[in-house]
Amino acid sequence: MKHWLAIFICALIAADFVHGDEWKCPHSNVVVHSTDSDDADAACKAARKALEFLATQGLDTTGSVDVRLVTKLPMPCPRSSFGCYDQPNHRIHMLVISECLKMRTWVELPLNRSLCESFLTHEVAHVVAAANFTAPKPSTLAQEYLANVTMVSTMSPRQRERLLEQLPGRGFDSADQMSTTYYQLDPARFSAEVYRHFIKLGNGKVFLQNVLSGRVLNNEGNP
């Protein structure tokens, strides 16, 4: 069974999911709750990649980021997800590496530590984006564009190459070709195609800033 990266912005109704000790990531505003120091270090590394990338795109990355590493995602996160951004409580729930690896594959790619860490960069991008949108009610499409571009951009070159080889394409030519439906039906291919769009001449940072302001990708309703 294929396990797609289904990241949902969800309101968690359970009381409080605190797991393990609190680890303050070096030289950052990221706090990780984990029972394992190696997992905490990996989460700090992934978060740093996301923050550094987003800073180069002109986003304010000084806000706090709260990561909870768990062996089982709390409801209502889908069972097949790797992580979930709890927007109302401003925190991330993410599977520990050992549980992520049990999913075995993603887009027919064998899961490894590097790929599992990449899923966290996606979630961190959601947190940062939430603090940077000037559009009053950013669409799901806008949020997922930014999060997926961050995830693929911060992968190791070899990991990114493997992903793009597995999902060949030319990338979206314009914002009009993107849709929430496309993302929901094939989130993995969406991630590859928005990355290809992002790196095309004339897009990049300028397009991301237009996404944040609501000039583009903001006409499909709210998340």
N, CA, C and O of each residue as an XYZ file, in Angstrom:
892
protein
N       0.845     -1.188      0.000
C       0.000      0.000      0.000
C       0.882      1.240      0.000
O       1.821      1.325      0.791
N       0.599      2.201     -0.869
C       1.388      3.410     -0.941
C       0.999      4.334      0.200
O      -0.167      4.436      0.581
N       2.012      5.002      0.731
C       1.751      5.957      1.793
C       2.169      7.327      1.296
O       3.359      7.622      1.189
N       1.185      8.163      0.994
C       1.473      9.500      0.489
C       1.725     10.433      1.664
O       1.310     10.184      2.796
N       2.412     11.498      1.353
C       2.663     12.499      2.373
C       1.419     13.341      2.524
O       1.238     14.334      1.819
N       0.563     12.941      3.448
C      -0.696     13.667      3.652
C      -0.543     14.530      4.888
O      -0.711     14.061      6.014
N      -0.228     15.772      4.671
C      -0.030     16.686      5.783
C      -1.287     17.515      5.953
O      -1.713     18.193      5.018
N      -1.876     17.472      7.112
C      -3.137     18.178      7.329
C      -2.966     19.238      8.408
O      -2.342     19.001      9.443
N      -3.526     20.398      8.148
C      -3.612     21.434      9.163
C      -4.857     21.121      9.966
O      -5.975     21.258      9.468
N      -4.670     20.702     11.206
C      -5.800     20.137     11.914
C      -5.923     20.710     13.317
O      -4.929     21.072     13.946
N      -7.137     20.786     13.787
C      -7.419     21.209     15.158
C      -7.498     19.956     16.012
O      -8.447     19.181     15.898
N      -6.518     19.759     16.853
C      -6.467     18.551     17.674
C      -7.324     18.768     18.923
O      -7.166     19.757     19.639
N      -8.212     17.843     19.160
C      -9.140     18.013     20.267
C      -8.682     17.297     21.534
O      -9.304     17.440     22.587
N      -7.613     16.537     21.439
C      -7.104     15.876     22.637
C      -6.444     16.913     23.540
O      -6.093     18.002     23.086
N      -6.278     16.583     24.797
C      -5.850     17.565     25.776
C      -4.421     18.056     25.541
O      -4.230     19.210     25.158
N      -3.430     17.220     25.758
C      -2.058     17.689     25.633
C      -1.151     16.498     25.364
O      -1.082     15.568     26.168
N      -0.449     16.529     24.221
C       0.417     15.424     23.832
C       1.875     15.839     24.030
O       2.520     16.296     23.086
N       2.390     15.686     25.224
C       3.783     15.996     25.503
C       4.532     14.680     25.602
O       4.174     13.808     26.394
N       5.582     14.542     24.787
C       6.304     13.271     24.750
C       7.784     13.526     24.983
O       8.446     14.179     24.176
N       8.303     13.001     26.107
C       9.730     13.056     26.356
C      10.206     14.395     26.895
O       9.420     15.245     27.313
N      11.523     14.548     26.868
C      12.158     15.750     27.381
C      12.086     16.882     26.369
O      11.828     16.668     25.184
N      12.318     18.075     26.860
C      12.330     19.251     25.998
C      13.766     19.563     25.619
O      14.630     19.725     26.481
N      14.009     19.645     24.318
C      15.343     19.924     23.792
C      15.310     21.256     23.046
O      14.533     21.429     22.108
N      16.138     22.173     23.459
C      16.249     23.459     22.764
C      17.313     23.311     21.672
O      18.477     23.041     21.968
N      16.914     23.487     20.426
C      17.854     23.343     19.320
C      18.888     24.465     19.367
O      18.537     25.614     19.634
N      20.155     24.150     19.111
C      21.215     25.162     19.182
C      20.987     26.305     18.195
O      20.636     26.080     17.037
N      21.187     27.515     18.663
C      21.170     28.707     17.811
C      19.873     28.847     17.014
O      19.896     29.274     15.860
N      18.750     28.491     17.625
C      17.480     28.634     16.912
C      16.351     28.812     17.915
O      16.544     28.749     19.129
N      15.177     29.035     17.363
C      13.974     29.223     18.173
C      13.112     27.970     18.155
O      11.897     28.046     18.342
N      13.737     26.815     17.930
C      13.030     25.541     17.807
C      13.179     24.745     19.095
O      14.279     24.611     19.631
N      12.059     24.218     19.586
C      12.061     23.334     20.751
C      11.485     21.992     20.327
O      10.422     21.937     19.709
N      12.180     20.917     20.654
C      11.754     19.571     20.293
C      11.462     18.781     21.565
O      12.264     18.773     22.499
N      10.314     18.122     21.591
C       9.970     17.218     22.688
C      10.207     15.794     22.192
O       9.573     15.347     21.236
N      11.123     15.087     22.849
C      11.500     13.755     22.377
C      12.030     12.917     23.532
O      12.580     13.440     24.501
N      11.853     11.604     23.408
C      12.413     10.682     24.398
C      13.794     10.199     23.976
O      14.449      9.470     24.722
N      14.240     10.596     22.792
C      15.503     10.101     22.248
C      16.344     11.277     21.763
O      15.866     12.100     20.983
N      17.579     11.361     22.213
C      18.432     12.495     21.857
C      18.805     12.496     20.375
O      18.936     13.560     19.771
N      18.977     11.301     19.781
C      19.311     11.241     18.357
C      18.158     11.749     17.503
O      18.371     12.466     16.526
N      16.929     11.376     17.875
C      15.764     11.873     17.145
C      15.634     13.386     17.311
O      15.280     14.093     16.368
N      15.921     13.868     18.504
C      15.860     15.309     18.748
C      16.886     16.048     17.897
O      16.592     17.099     17.329
N      18.087     15.492     17.813
C      19.136     16.106     16.991
C      18.726     16.125     15.515
O      18.945     17.112     14.813
N      18.130     15.024     15.058
C      17.686     14.954     13.662
C      16.592     15.985     13.383
O      16.574     16.617     12.326
N      15.685     16.145     14.341
C      14.612     17.128     14.182
C      15.183     18.548     14.150
O      14.731     19.380     13.363
N      16.158     18.824     14.986
C      16.800     20.134     14.984
C      17.481     20.397     13.649
O      17.407     21.504     13.116
N      18.135     19.389     13.117
C      18.816     19.519     11.834
C      17.824     19.822     10.719
O      18.060     20.703      9.892
N      16.717     19.092     10.698
C      15.703     19.299      9.663
C      15.066     20.673      9.784
O      14.852     21.360      8.785
N      14.767     21.067     11.009
C      14.157     22.377     11.227
C      15.100     23.489     10.783
O      14.671     24.472     10.179
N      16.368     23.331     11.082
C      17.343     24.357     10.690
C      17.390     24.512      9.168
O      17.477     25.629      8.658
N      17.334     23.392      8.447
C      17.339     23.455      6.982
C      16.155     24.274      6.471
O      16.301     25.123      5.591
N      14.984     24.001      7.037
C      13.786     24.720      6.608
C      13.901     26.204      6.914
O      13.590     27.039      6.065
N      14.343     26.538      8.117
C      14.447     27.933      8.516
C      15.469     28.683      7.665
O      15.237     29.828      7.277
N      16.584     28.046      7.381
C      17.610     28.701      6.573
C      17.110     28.940      5.150
O      17.350     30.003      4.576
N      16.416     27.954      4.581
C      15.886     28.129      3.234
C      14.854     29.251      3.199
O      14.908     30.120      2.329
N      13.926     29.236      4.132
C      12.856     30.234      4.135
C      13.402     31.636      4.390
O      12.862     32.615      3.875
N      14.456     31.736      5.173
C      15.081     33.042      5.401
C      15.651     33.601      4.104
O      15.578     34.805      3.861
N      16.220     32.732      3.267
C      16.761     33.202      1.982
C      15.651     33.671      1.049
O      15.912     34.400      0.092
N      14.417     33.259      1.321
C      13.282     33.659      0.492
C      12.580     34.898      1.034
O      11.531     35.301      0.532
N      13.167     35.491      2.058
C      12.628     36.732      2.593
C      11.591     36.577      3.680
O      10.930     37.554      4.033
N      11.422     35.369      4.232
C      10.449     35.154      5.293
C      11.079     35.432      6.660
O      12.278     35.230      6.855
N      10.267     35.889      7.588
C      10.698     36.082      8.973
C      10.667     34.719      9.662
O       9.602     34.116      9.798
N      11.818     34.239     10.091
C      11.914     32.905     10.695
C      12.221     32.983     12.187
O      12.730     32.025     12.769
N      11.914     34.118     12.806
C      12.268     34.297     14.223
C      11.194     33.797     15.187
O      11.415     33.775     16.398
N      10.046     33.400     14.668
C       8.996     32.892     15.541
C       9.334     31.536     16.123
O      10.189     30.827     15.592
N       8.676     31.168     17.204
C       8.958     29.890     17.859
C       8.382     28.724     17.063
O       7.352     28.852     16.401
N       9.071     27.578     17.140
C       8.632     26.346     16.492
C       8.654     25.236     17.535
O       9.696     24.955     18.127
N       7.517     24.611     17.757
C       7.360     23.574     18.779
C       7.115     22.243     18.085
O       6.103     22.080     17.403
N       8.031     21.287     18.250
C       7.947     19.985     17.586
C       7.752     18.895     18.628
O       8.518     18.810     19.588
N       6.732     18.060     18.448
C       6.481     16.918     19.327
C       6.721     15.636     18.541
O       5.984     15.336     17.601
N       7.746     14.880     18.919
C       8.036     13.610     18.263
C       7.261     12.507     18.969
O       7.383     12.334     20.182
N       6.469     11.767     18.214
C       5.542     10.794     18.797
C       5.670      9.440     18.104
O       6.138      9.352     16.969
N       5.255      8.406     18.789
C       5.240      7.068     18.192
C       3.935      6.802     17.458
O       3.841      5.887     16.639
N       2.929      7.615     17.763
C       1.636      7.504     17.099
C       1.021      8.888     17.015
O       0.931      9.600     18.016
N       0.599      9.266     15.817
C       0.026     10.595     15.644
C      -1.341     10.676     16.303
O      -2.151      9.760     16.165
N      -1.605     11.760     17.014
C      -2.917     11.910     17.653
C      -3.998     12.191     16.623
O      -3.718     12.694     15.535
N      -5.204     11.870     16.966
C      -6.350     12.172     16.110
C      -6.540     13.681     16.043
O      -6.255     14.368     17.025
N      -7.018     14.232     14.905
C      -7.515     13.500     13.740
C      -6.506     13.351     12.610
O      -6.905     13.262     11.449
N      -5.219     13.322     12.910
C      -4.225     13.111     11.850
C      -4.427     11.732     11.223
O      -4.582     10.751     11.950
N      -4.430     11.632      9.903
C      -4.624     10.342      9.247
C      -3.536      9.341      9.625
O      -2.379      9.712      9.824
N      -3.906      8.111      9.719
C      -2.968      7.063     10.129
C      -1.795      6.933      9.176
O      -0.702      6.553      9.596
N      -2.001      7.242      7.894
C      -0.945      7.096      6.901
C      -0.049      8.321      6.791
O       0.834      8.363      5.933
N      -0.262      9.325      7.649
C       0.548     10.539      7.602
C       1.884     10.333      8.302
O       2.052      9.425      9.116
N       2.806     11.184      7.966
C       4.096     11.212      8.653
C       4.120     12.306      9.713
O       4.886     12.239     10.674
N       3.277     13.309      9.527
C       3.257     14.411     10.469
C       2.006     15.243     10.320
O       1.255     15.099      9.356
N       1.793     16.113     11.283
C       0.581     16.925     11.293
C       0.868     18.251     11.970
O       1.436     18.282     13.061
N       0.481     19.343     11.335
C       0.622     20.664     11.935
C      -0.670     21.031     12.655
O      -1.725     21.161     12.033
N      -0.576     21.194     13.952
C      -1.707     21.585     14.797
C      -1.719     23.105     14.857
O      -1.086     23.704     15.727
N      -2.438     23.726     13.931
C      -2.408     25.173     13.795
C      -2.962     25.917     15.009
O      -2.330     26.871     15.463
N      -4.113     25.523     15.553
C      -4.636     26.264     16.709
C      -3.681     26.293     17.895
O      -3.600     27.299     18.599
N      -2.958     25.202     18.124
C      -2.029     25.137     19.246
C      -0.592     25.456     18.857
O       0.309     25.435     19.695
N      -0.389     25.754     17.569
C       0.905     26.199     17.069
C       2.015     25.189     17.396
O       3.059     25.547     17.940
N       1.763     23.932     17.054
C       2.784     22.914     17.283
C       2.738     21.857     16.187
O       1.745     21.718     15.473
N       3.818     21.130     16.075
C       3.954     20.067     15.078
C       3.989     18.734     15.796
O       4.696     18.580     16.792
N       3.232     17.768     15.296
C       3.335     16.377     15.740
C       3.977     15.592     14.601
O       3.513     15.647     13.462
N       5.037     14.868     14.911
C       5.799     14.160     13.884
C       6.183     12.780     14.392
O       6.569     12.614     15.549
N       6.071     11.788     13.509
C       6.495     10.449     13.896
C       8.000     10.405     14.158
O       8.782     11.038     13.448
N       8.390      9.658     15.173
C       9.813      9.431     15.401
C      10.381      8.662     14.214
O       9.638      8.011     13.479
N      11.679      8.736     14.029
C      12.317      8.124     12.859
C      11.982      6.643     12.740
O      11.681      6.163     11.647
N      12.032      5.911     13.859
C      11.791      4.470     13.803
C      10.394      4.148     13.295
O      10.213      3.164     12.577
N       9.406      4.958     13.654
C       8.036      4.733     13.190
C       7.871      5.179     11.734
O       7.146      4.551     10.964
N       8.541      6.254     11.372
C       8.510      6.704      9.979
C       9.052      5.607      9.056
O       8.484      5.339      7.997
N      10.140      4.987      9.462
C      10.768      3.951      8.629
C       9.866      2.731      8.456
O       9.995      2.002      7.472
N       8.968      2.504      9.389
C       8.053      1.371      9.283
C       7.072      1.533      8.129
O       6.473      0.554      7.684
N       6.901      2.757      7.643
C       6.014      2.990      6.507
C       6.607      2.403      5.223
O       5.900      2.217      4.232
N       7.885      2.120      5.252
C       8.640      1.420      4.206
C       8.914      2.250      2.957
O      10.076      2.424      2.587
N       7.892      2.761      2.305
C       8.144      3.504      1.069
C       7.295      4.776      1.017
O       6.273      4.906      1.691
N       7.762      5.693      0.196
C       7.002      6.894     -0.162
C       7.285      7.157     -1.630
O       8.439      7.336     -2.019
N       6.259      7.182     -2.435
C       6.386      7.337     -3.884
C       7.298      6.244     -4.446
O       8.101      6.493     -5.345
N       7.164      5.051     -3.911
C       7.983      3.912     -4.320
C       9.461      4.086     -3.974
O      10.292      3.278     -4.388
N       9.790      5.122     -3.227
C      11.163      5.317     -2.777
C      11.318      4.707     -1.393
O      10.491      4.963     -0.518
N      12.358      3.904     -1.172
C      12.571      3.354      0.171
C      12.787      4.479      1.172
O      13.560      5.404      0.922
N      12.113      4.396      2.285
C      12.273      5.421      3.301
C      13.613      5.264      4.014
O      14.031      4.153      4.341
N      14.267      6.375      4.244
C      15.497      6.393      5.015
C      15.435      7.587      5.963
O      14.486      8.369      5.915
N      16.428      7.729      6.812
C      16.410      8.802      7.802
C      16.328     10.177      7.138
O      15.615     11.067      7.602
N      17.069     10.328      6.051
C      17.087     11.612      5.362
C      15.709     12.000      4.848
O      15.295     13.153      4.972
N      15.004     11.038      4.271
C      13.675     11.329      3.740
C      12.687     11.612      4.877
O      11.843     12.501      4.764
N      12.797     10.860      5.957
C      11.917     11.113      7.107
C      12.147     12.513      7.672
O      11.199     13.184      8.081
N      13.405     12.954      7.695
C      13.703     14.296      8.165
C      13.114     15.352      7.233
O      12.699     16.422      7.678
N      13.080     15.042      5.935
C      12.529     15.994      4.968
C      11.058     16.276      5.235
O      10.585     17.387      4.996
N      10.335     15.283      5.726
C       8.918     15.495      6.024
C       8.745     16.556      7.119
O       7.751     17.282      7.137
N       9.714     16.637      8.023
C       9.622     17.650      9.078
C       9.845     19.049      8.516
O       9.242     20.007      9.000
N      10.703     19.185      7.499
C      10.906     20.514      6.914
C       9.589     21.037      6.343
O       9.324     22.238      6.382
N       8.767     20.132      5.815
C       7.444     20.498      5.294
C       6.600     21.124      6.408
O       5.957     22.156      6.212
N       6.614     20.487      7.566
C       5.806     20.963      8.692
C       6.321     22.286      9.241
O       5.540     23.178      9.572
N       7.635     22.404      9.334
C       8.215     23.648      9.819
C       7.849     24.800      8.878
O       7.592     25.918      9.322
N       7.828     24.514      7.583
C       7.425     25.539      6.609
C       6.000     26.010      6.867
O       5.707     27.194      6.708
N       5.109     25.100      7.264
C       3.739     25.497      7.595
C       3.723     26.485      8.767
O       2.980     27.466      8.754
N       4.544     26.213      9.767
C       4.584     27.088     10.939
C       5.083     28.477     10.550
O       4.481     29.490     10.908
N       6.183     28.507      9.817
C       6.769     29.789      9.421
C       5.826     30.546      8.495
O       5.636     31.754      8.643
N       5.239     29.832      7.543
C       4.329     30.483      6.597
C       3.153     31.117      7.321
O       2.720     32.213      6.966
N       2.633     30.430      8.336
C       1.473     30.950      9.072
C       1.759     32.326      9.667
O       0.858     33.153      9.803
N       3.020     32.562     10.018
C       3.396     33.849     10.606
C       3.767     34.885      9.553
O       3.974     36.054      9.876
N       3.852     34.460      8.293
C       4.310     35.365      7.240
C       3.253     35.714      6.204
O       3.449     36.638      5.415
N       2.142     34.997      6.192
C       1.095     35.339      5.235
C       0.524     36.712      5.573
O       0.149     36.976      6.716
N       0.463     37.572      4.578
C      -0.236     38.841      4.753
C      -1.652     38.740      4.196
O      -2.501     39.585      4.482
N      -1.904     37.694      3.394
C      -3.277     37.401      2.979
C      -4.046     36.996      4.231
O      -3.552     36.164      4.992
N      -5.237     37.546      4.480
C      -5.951     37.292      5.732
C      -6.349     35.833      5.945
O      -6.314     35.339      7.072
N      -6.720     35.152      4.883
C      -7.132     33.753      5.003
C      -6.510     32.955      3.864
O      -7.186     32.658      2.879
N      -5.230     32.602      3.985
C      -4.536     31.907      2.898
C      -5.173     30.566      2.574
O      -5.608     29.841      3.469
N      -5.224     30.244      1.301
C      -5.831     29.001      0.851
C      -4.945     27.802      1.179
O      -3.749     27.948      1.433
N      -5.544     26.627      1.169
C      -4.775     25.386      1.325
C      -3.726     25.287      0.240
O      -2.591     24.892      0.506
N      -4.093     25.642     -0.985
C      -3.162     25.558     -2.107
C      -1.936     26.431     -1.861
O      -0.811     25.998     -2.108
N      -2.138     27.636     -1.386
C      -1.018     28.530     -1.113
C      -0.101     27.948     -0.040
O       1.122     27.986     -0.174
N      -0.691     27.414      1.019
C       0.113     26.838      2.103
C       0.897     25.617      1.633
O       2.059     25.439      1.999
N       0.259     24.781      0.826
C       0.937     23.571      0.376
C       2.006     23.856     -0.669
O       2.999     23.134     -0.752
N       1.816     24.892     -1.459
C       2.875     25.266     -2.400
C       4.146     25.586     -1.621
O       5.218     25.057     -1.916
N       4.017     26.445     -0.639
C       5.182     26.878      0.112
C       5.825     25.722      0.880
O       7.049     25.593      0.902
N       5.006     24.890      1.503
C       5.543     23.784      2.302
C       6.241     22.745      1.435
O       7.290     22.223      1.814
N       5.665     22.443      0.273
C       6.268     21.436     -0.596
C       7.523     21.949     -1.284
O       8.479     21.196     -1.468
N       7.533     23.206     -1.662
C       8.744     23.785     -2.231
C       9.878     23.727     -1.201
O      11.017     23.409     -1.541
N       9.558     24.034      0.043
C      10.567     23.969      1.103
C      11.087     22.552      1.275
O      12.296     22.343      1.370
N      10.191     21.581      1.315
C      10.594     20.194      1.516
C      11.554     19.718      0.433
O      12.607     19.158      0.737
N      11.194     19.939     -0.828
C      12.023     19.424     -1.920
C      13.320     20.229     -2.036
O      14.378     19.664     -2.313
N      13.244     21.526     -1.829
C      14.434     22.373     -1.939
C      15.491     22.024     -0.899
O      16.684     22.193     -1.155
N      15.076     21.543      0.265
C      16.019     21.255      1.346
C      16.446     19.797      1.406
O      17.224     19.418      2.281
N      15.947     18.972      0.486
C      16.430     17.593      0.406
C      17.893     17.569     -0.014
O      18.379     18.512     -0.639
N      18.583     16.509      0.322
C      19.936     16.350     -0.198
C      19.849     16.250     -1.718
O      18.831     15.792     -2.237
N      20.875     16.661     -2.441
C      20.821     16.591     -3.908
C      20.454     15.205     -4.425
O      19.673     15.083     -5.369
N      21.008     14.170     -3.820
C      20.726     12.813     -4.286
C      19.285     12.425     -3.996
O      18.640     11.787     -4.828
N      18.765     12.802     -2.819
C      17.381     12.485     -2.469
C      16.425     13.197     -3.408
O      15.436     12.617     -3.857
N      16.720     14.448     -3.704
C      15.871     15.212     -4.620
C      15.924     14.625     -6.031
O      14.904     14.543     -6.715
N      17.095     14.227     -6.451
C      17.245     13.611     -7.776
C      16.419     12.333     -7.877
O      15.762     12.091     -8.890
N      16.453     11.527     -6.836
C      15.690     10.284     -6.836
C      14.194     10.561     -6.911
O      13.459      9.875     -7.622
N      13.751     11.571     -6.172
C      12.336     11.924     -6.190
C      11.902     12.382     -7.577
O      10.869     11.942     -8.080
N      12.674     13.253     -8.189
C      12.302     13.789     -9.494
C      12.395     12.726    -10.589
O      11.641     12.767    -11.562
N      13.308     11.787    -10.434
C      13.385     10.669    -11.381
C      12.155      9.785    -11.265
O      11.636      9.294    -12.267
N      11.693      9.586    -10.039
C      10.525      8.740     -9.803
C       9.251      9.405    -10.309
O       8.300      8.725    -10.694
N       9.234     10.734    -10.306
C       8.044     11.489    -10.712
C       8.420     12.469    -11.827
O       8.490     13.676    -11.592
N       8.661     11.959    -13.032
C       9.089     12.834    -14.131
C       8.007     13.836    -14.510
O       6.816     13.569    -14.357
N       8.428     14.967    -14.994
C       7.493     16.008    -15.412
C       8.244     17.257    -15.803
O       9.472     17.301    -15.721
N       7.520     18.271    -16.228
C       8.130     19.536    -16.641
C       7.805     20.667    -15.692
O       8.296     21.783    -15.862
N       6.987     20.392    -14.702
C       6.606     21.425    -13.753
C       5.450     22.261    -14.258
O       5.234     22.371    -15.465
N       4.715     22.846    -13.342
C       3.614     23.721    -13.739
C       4.162     24.926    -14.492
O       5.210     25.470    -14.147
N       3.440     25.326    -15.513
C       3.852     26.509    -16.272
C       3.314     27.794    -15.663
O       3.898     28.861    -15.850
N       2.218     27.702    -14.943
C       1.616     28.894    -14.356
C       0.793     28.504    -13.132
O       0.517     27.327    -12.900
N       0.411     29.507    -12.363
C      -0.407     29.282    -11.176
C      -1.764     28.707    -11.546
O      -2.361     27.975    -10.756
N      -2.260     29.028    -12.737
C      -3.574     28.548    -13.164
C      -3.636     27.035    -13.294
O      -4.721     26.457    -13.245
N      -2.489     26.383    -13.460
C      -2.457     24.935    -13.614
C      -2.479     24.206    -12.264
O      -2.662     22.989    -12.223
N      -2.299     24.919    -11.194
C      -2.269     24.310     -9.865
C      -3.660     24.337     -9.248
O      -4.448     25.248     -9.503
N      -3.951     23.328     -8.435
C      -5.246     23.285     -7.767
C      -5.151     22.446     -6.502
O      -4.286     21.579     -6.373
N      -6.056     22.724     -5.575
C      -6.131     21.915     -4.363
C      -6.495     20.476     -4.703
O      -6.025     19.539     -4.056
N      -7.334     20.304     -5.718
C      -7.720     18.948     -6.138
C      -6.508     18.155     -6.583
O      -6.366     16.987     -6.223
N      -5.622     18.779     -7.371
C      -4.401     18.109     -7.821
C      -3.577     17.679     -6.611
O      -3.105     16.544     -6.541
N      -3.412     18.590     -5.670
C      -2.646     18.272     -4.465
C      -3.261     17.105     -3.696
O      -2.544     16.210     -3.250
N      -4.572     17.111     -3.540
C      -5.240     16.081     -2.750
C      -5.190     14.711     -3.431
O      -5.083     13.685     -2.760
N      -5.266     14.700     -4.749
C      -5.260     13.431     -5.481
C      -3.864     12.829     -5.575
O      -3.718     11.606     -5.553
N      -2.851     13.657     -5.678
C      -1.491     13.149     -5.846
C      -0.499     14.108     -5.197
O       0.226     14.812     -5.900
N      -0.455     14.146     -3.861
C       0.408     15.104     -3.170
C       1.891     14.945     -3.475
O       2.630     15.930     -3.483
N       2.333     13.720     -3.725
C       3.746     13.511     -4.024
C       4.121     14.145     -5.359
O       5.122     14.854     -5.452
N       3.317     13.890     -6.396
C       3.593     14.496     -7.697
C       3.451     16.017     -7.621
O       4.194     16.747     -8.276
N       2.507     16.482     -6.828
C       2.355     17.916     -6.623
C       3.657     18.512     -6.091
O       4.083     19.576     -6.540
N       4.286     17.831     -5.140
C       5.531     18.343     -4.562
C       6.626     18.454     -5.616
O       7.387     19.422     -5.623
N       6.708     17.463     -6.510
C       7.718     17.495     -7.567
C       7.434     18.608     -8.573
O       8.348     19.304     -9.014
N       6.165     18.769     -8.930
C       5.805     19.741     -9.955
C       5.890     21.184     -9.453
O       6.256     22.077    -10.217
N       5.558     21.425     -8.184
C       5.695     22.797     -7.686
C       7.174     23.156     -7.521
O       7.553     24.314     -7.695
N       8.006     22.176     -7.189
C       9.447     22.458     -7.110
C       9.977     22.834     -8.489
O      10.727     23.800     -8.630
N       9.587     22.073     -9.500
C      10.030     22.403    -10.859
C       9.529     23.785    -11.275
O      10.239     24.528    -11.953
N       8.321     24.124    -10.874
C       7.799     25.459    -11.164
C       8.632     26.513    -10.449
O       8.985     27.533    -11.040
N       8.944     26.276     -9.191
C       9.669     27.231     -8.362
C      11.032     27.581     -8.955
O      11.439     28.742     -8.920
N      11.739     26.595     -9.498
C      13.102     26.844     -9.983
C      13.137     27.401    -11.400
O      14.214     27.699    -11.915
N      11.983     27.545    -12.039
C      11.961     28.138    -13.372
C      12.296     29.624    -13.296
O      11.979     30.296    -12.315
N      12.933     30.118    -14.333
C      13.335     31.508    -14.409
C      12.131     32.434    -14.194
O      11.089     32.277    -14.831
N      12.293     33.378    -13.307
C      11.238     34.353    -13.054
C      10.305     33.989    -11.913
O       9.466     34.799    -11.519
N      10.439     32.779    -11.375
C       9.579     32.361    -10.263
C      10.332     32.525     -8.938
O      10.571     33.656     -8.515
N      10.703     31.454     -8.289
C      11.519     31.535     -7.085
C      10.971     32.448     -6.007
O       9.787     32.401     -5.674
N      11.845     33.275     -5.469
C      11.507     34.149     -4.349
C      10.353     35.088     -4.680
O       9.488     35.332     -3.839
N      10.339     35.613     -5.901
C       9.275     36.545     -6.299
C       7.915     35.866     -6.223
O       6.955     36.449     -5.720
N       7.831     34.636     -6.723
C       6.558     33.922     -6.705
C       6.147     33.603     -5.269
O       4.975     33.734     -4.916
N       7.098     33.187     -4.446
C       6.770     32.875     -3.050
C       6.208     34.096     -2.337
O       5.250     33.985     -1.571
N       6.793     35.250     -2.582
C       6.298     36.461     -1.947
C       4.884     36.798     -2.426
O       4.069     37.310     -1.659
N       4.603     36.512     -3.681
C       3.252     36.735     -4.204
C       2.253     35.758     -3.591
O       1.085     36.095     -3.402
N       2.717     34.543     -3.281
C       1.864     33.567     -2.599
C       1.529     34.076     -1.198
O       0.378     34.007     -0.767
N       2.521     34.579     -0.501
C       2.318     35.060      0.864
C       1.374     36.256      0.915
O       0.603     36.406      1.864
N       1.436     37.091     -0.089
C       0.594     38.291     -0.101
C      -0.820     38.011     -0.587
O      -1.707     38.852     -0.442
N      -1.037     36.818     -1.170
C      -2.364     36.493     -1.673
C      -2.583     36.902     -3.119
O      -3.697     36.786     -3.631
N      -1.536     37.378     -3.788
C      -1.686     37.771     -5.194
C      -1.911     36.564     -6.095
O      -2.548     36.678     -7.141
N      -1.392     35.415     -5.693
C      -1.578     34.184     -6.465
C      -1.958     33.047     -5.522
O      -1.683     33.102     -4.324
N      -2.589     32.024     -6.074
C      -2.952     30.793     -5.349
C      -3.867     31.054     -4.158
O      -3.800     30.343     -3.154
N      -4.706     32.054     -4.263
C      -5.557     32.364     -3.125
C      -7.032     32.443     -3.515
O      -7.807     33.178     -2.904
N      -7.411     31.674     -4.545
C      -8.778     31.785     -5.048
C      -9.571     30.485     -4.940
O     -10.564     30.290     -5.641
N      -9.108     29.580     -4.031
C      -9.785     28.298     -3.926
C     -10.413     28.079     -2.569
O     -10.636     26.936     -2.170
N     -10.700     29.129     -1.862
C     -11.305     28.961     -0.535
C     -10.248     28.835      0.536
O      -9.053     28.937      0.257
N     -10.673     28.620      1.726
C      -9.766     28.591      2.874
C      -9.583     27.182      3.371
O     -10.431     26.321      3.136
N      -8.458     26.932      4.074
C      -8.206     25.589      4.593
C      -9.195     25.185      5.652
O      -9.111     24.079      6.186
